Amino acid sequence: MRPASELETRRLSETFAALCAIPSPSRCEGAVAAYVRNELEQIGLEVAEDDAAAAVGGQSGNLLARIGNRGGQSVLFCAHLDTVPHEGGVLPVLVDGGWESDGDTILGADNKAAVAVLLELARRTTIEGAPVDLELCFTVAEEPGLLGANALDISALRSEVGYVYDHATPIGEIIGASPTHIRWRADIRGRPAHAGIAPEDGRSAITAAARAIAALPDGRIDQSTTANVARIRGGVAGTNVVPEHCQVDGEVRSLEQGRAELMTEAVAEAFQDAANRPDCQCDLDLTIERSFVGYKLDEGEPSVVAAKAALEACGYEPKIVASGGGSDANALRAKGVDCVNLANGTQNPHQPSERVAVAELEAMLNVTFALVDVFGED
């Protein structure tokens, strides 16, 4: 594997900073998608956009570009364009050899570090060629639950093997297991009444919600399972009305799919019991949404074998780890692509302290070059 040149590493950092400066919260990826499309078209690649924008209610669909047309083996590299929401603009600055945000916002290294790497991969392989065909996919609305990847038409892909770089841990880690993620929403409707004159005529939706939440397991349930009550909304501005409505949002995750289903049943039971108490008698509408299905890798899968070889070629000792987070790899694996999530060396995602060292950006690029070479040796 020929490591990235000085020109490639300098351009990688410049591209990364430019990407981070473009706001792209989920469903608002139009500007960053235009930037990526322009970069790819300038080096002569055709870029296709699917209809995911309509499916997710956003500004852009998923982008797909191909390099090479041998008709043989093809390898997919995927990164998402969106970030979590933030207030104000992002100003990337270099601090002690790493990129940070100069302000109170996120940096956007999740996942623009990977986007920058894939653009640099495209530049090298378009000029020099690649030993295998490549597909570069840039998805939208990943953060709210892999919406863009879920909307992707798998028949548009030629690759049976793929990679994402979407785990904020040291480079060298291979995400061997990822959880099933289930979101839930409880809409509770009681009956309003004057809180001072006739409270007994009311049915408090907030009281029902509080009882249900108190009965729910929360936090880390076991080594494989977590649960979280994320948001509560309800009541009226004044204090003199028994609250008629309350809405509660939460999630469960587990590396064991059966355990995730059991936790969801526990949520349903807690809210049903609270709403049906004789002193409450509220109506309940419980919505369950499975955002993504978990997986456990087989270490003998071609994608894992190749990832280990590429990491070793770059001087890393591969380490297979489990994660409590999801990525586009979950959606792609569910669609039949042998896709692996690799650690990207970033730190503190979704926080104002988010950071990525320049050396880690370069390492991610070199691992990508090595992966292409490994598949070319087959």
N, C-alpha and C positions, 0 to 999 in steps of 0.2 A: 504494500500500500504506500503510495506517495503522499506524504502529509500535505496539508494545506500550505500554500506558499505565503510569503509575506503579503503579497497583493490580495490573495483570497482572505486572509485573516483580517486585514485592514478593512476590506470591503464588507466582510461579514459584520463587523462591529458597526460600520456606518449604516448598513441596511437595518440592523437590529434597532439602532437608535431612531431611525426614520420611522420604522413600524410602530415603535412604542409611542411616538409623538402623535400618532393618528388615533383619536378616540374610537373605540369599537366595542362598546358594551353589547351584550347579546341582543340580536335582532337589529342592531344598528351598525352592521359591518360594511355598509356600502362603500365608504371611503377607503378602508384598508383593502377591501376586495378589489377596488379599482387600481390601487397601487400595485398589488400582487399581479393582477392581470397585465398591467402595463410593463412590469419588469419581465414577465415571461414572454410577452409578445415582442419586446425589443430584442430578444435573443432568438426570435424566429419560431417560437412555439405557438401552436394553436391552443386556445383555452376555451373549454366548454363550461357553460353554467347551467345547472339543472334547475328544476322548478321548486326547490326547497324553500325559497323565499315565501311562496304562498302557503306552504305547509306549516312553516314556523311563525308566519306573520312578521317577516323581517324585510330588510332592504336588499339582501343578496341571497342567491342560492349558493350551493357548494360549487367550487371550481375544480376542474380536472384538466391536467395537461399530460401529454405522453412524450417520452423521449425514446427514439428508436422504434423500428417497425420490423423486427426480425421474424415475429410471429411465433417465437419460442417462449422461453420462460420470461415472465414479467414480475417485477417486484414493486409493491406499492409503498409509498411513504406518505404519511398523513399528518396534518397539523390543523388545529382549529384557529380561526381568525378572531373569535370574540374573546372578551375579557369579562370579569365581573363588573357590576356598575361602580362608578366612582364619580365624585364631584370635582369639577375643574379639569384643566388640561394636564397632560403628563409631560414633564420636562426631564428626559433622561440625562444623567450626568455621570461622569467617571469619578469614582471615589476609591482610592487604594486598590486600583487594578480591577474594579468591578463596576457594573452599571447599577445605578440606583435612581430613584425618583427624587427630584429636587422639589419636595413639597409634601403634601399630606395624601397624595394619591398612591395607588398601586403603580408598579412599574409596567406591568404587562408582559413580563417574561413568560408567564403562563398565558398563551403558548407561542408568543411571538419569537422566542428564542428558537423554537423549532421551525417556525415559518422562515426566519432568516437563513437557517441552515439549509432548508430545502431550496430556497432561491439560489444559494451558492452552489449547491449540488447541481442544479439545473444549468448554471453558467458553465461549470467545468465539463459536464457530460455532453452538453450541446456542442461545445467547441471540439472536445477531444473524443467524443463517443463514449459508450459504456459497453461492457461485455454482456450485459443483459438489457432487455427493455425495461423502462421505468415508467411508473405512473405516479404523479404528484397530485394529491387531493387535499384541498383546503376547505374545511367544513365550517359551517356557521352554527351558532346557537348551541355550542357544546355545554357551556356552563349551566344552563337551566335543566340539563338532563339528556345530553347527547342528541338533541333534536335534529340537527342537520344530518348527522351520521345515520340516525334512524330513518330519515327521509330519503337517504341515498338509494338510488336504483342500482342494486348490486350487478345487474346485467350489463351495466355500463363499464364495469371493470374487467380487465383481462388477467389481473394478478390473482394468484391463489395464496400468496404470502405477502405480509405487510408489516409495517412498523409505525408506531407513534412514539413521540418523545414527550411524555406528559406526566411525569412524576418527579416532584421536587425533592429528590434525594441524590446522593453522590453517584456520579457516572460509574458504571460497573454493575449497578443493580438491574435485574430483570424482574419485572412484576409477574410473578408466577401464579398469583391468585388475586381476584378482585371480586367484590361482593355483589349480590343482588340488592338493588335499591328500590324501595317502595315508598312513594309519597302518599300521605293521606290528608284529607280535609274533612273536618266535622262542622257542619252547619246546624246549629241548634236554634230552634225557635220556640219561645215560650209565649207569655201573654203580658202585655204592659198593664200597669196599674199605678195609682198614686202611692208613692213609697211611704208617705206619712199618714194618709187618710185610710187607705184600704190595701195595705201590702198583701194581705191574705188572698186578695182577688188576683194577684199577679202570679206569674210563673217565671222565675228568674233563669234566663238562659246562661248568664254568667255563673251563677251558682252551680248549675248542672255541669258546665264546662270545668269549673274548678274541681268538683268532685271527681270527674273523670280523669283529669290530669293528675290529681293526687294519687289515684289508683294505678297509674301507668308506671311501668319500669322505665328508667331514664338513664342516659349516659352509656357507659360500657356495661353491657349485660354479661358478656363472657368474652373469651379471647377472639371469637369470630363475629360477635354481634354488638351493634350499637343501636340506640334509639334516641330521638330528640324531638321535643316539642319546640317548634321554631317561632311561632307567632300566634298572638291572640288579638282579636278585634271584636268589639261589641259595645253595647250600651249607647247612651245618648250624652249630650253635653252636660245636661243638668244632673243633679244628684237625687231628684225627687221622683224619678220614674223607675219602676221595676224593669230591668232590661229585658226586652223582648227577643233580641237576637245576639248571638255570639258565634264567631267563626274561629276555629283553631286549625293550624297547619302543623304538620310534623312529618317525620320520616322514620323508617327502620332500615337497617342494612345488616347483611350477614354473608359471610363466606359460605355458609351452608344455606342453600335455597330453602330447604324445608324449615329451617329455623326462622328465616325471614317471614315465611307464610304464617308460622305460629305466632310470631310477634304481632303481625297485622291482625290476626284473629283476637289477640289480647287487647289491642286498641279498640276494635269494634265492640268487644264485650264490655270494656270499661265505659264507653260512651253510651251504649245501650242501657246498661244498668243505671247510670247516672240520670239519663233522660227519663227513665221509666219509674223512678222512685215515686211513691204515692204523694209525697209533699212537693213534687216538682212537675211531673207529667208534661215534659216538653217534646216537641217533634224533633226528629233527628234525620239528617241527610248526610250519610257518610260516603265520601268518594275515595276510591283506592286507585292509584296509578302506579304501575310498574315502570320505572324510568329505564332500567336496564337490568339484564340478567348477568349473574356472576359467572366466573369461569375458574378453572384450575388447569394450568398448563401441564402437558406431558413433556418431560425434559428431552424426549426423543423426537419431538416435532421438528421439522426442517427449520422453522423460524427460530427456534430456541438454539439449535445446534449452530446455525449461522451466526446468531447474535453472540454466542460464547466465543466463537472463533474470531469474530471481528473485535470484540473487546480485548481478547488476549493479544491480538496483533497490535493493538494500541497500548499495551502495557497494563491493562486492568485485569484484576482477578474477578471473573463473573460471580455474582451472588444472586441467587433466586430468592425473592422475598414476597410476602403477602402484603396487600394494601387494603385499607378501608375505603379508598376512593375509586371512582370509576373514570373511564376515558373512552375515547372513540374506539379503542380496541374492543371494549365490551360489545358495542353495536356491530362492529365489523365481524367479530367472531360469531356472534349470533346469526349473521348473514352467511356464514360459511367461509370467511377468509381466515387463514391461519395467521392471525395478527398478534403482535407482541408489543407491549408497552415497555419502553426503556426509560430509565432515569435520565434526567436532563441536567442535573447539577445545579439547578436553580434553588433559591432559598425563600422561605416565607411567602408563599403564594397567597394572593387575595388580601395582602396586608400592605400598609404604607412602607414597611421595612423590606419589601420584596427586593431581591438582589440576584444578580448572576455575575460571576467572575468572568472576565474576558477569556481567561485560560479554559474555563468550562465550556464557553461557546465554541472555542477552537477544538476542544476535545470532542464535543458532540459532532462537529463537522468531520473530524478525522474518523470517528467511529462510523459515520455514514459512508464515507469513501471506502472504508474497509469492508463494510457490509456488501457494497456493490461488487467489490473485488472477490469476496468469498463466493457469491453466487456465480460470478463469472468463471470460477474454477471448477464448478460442477460439470 
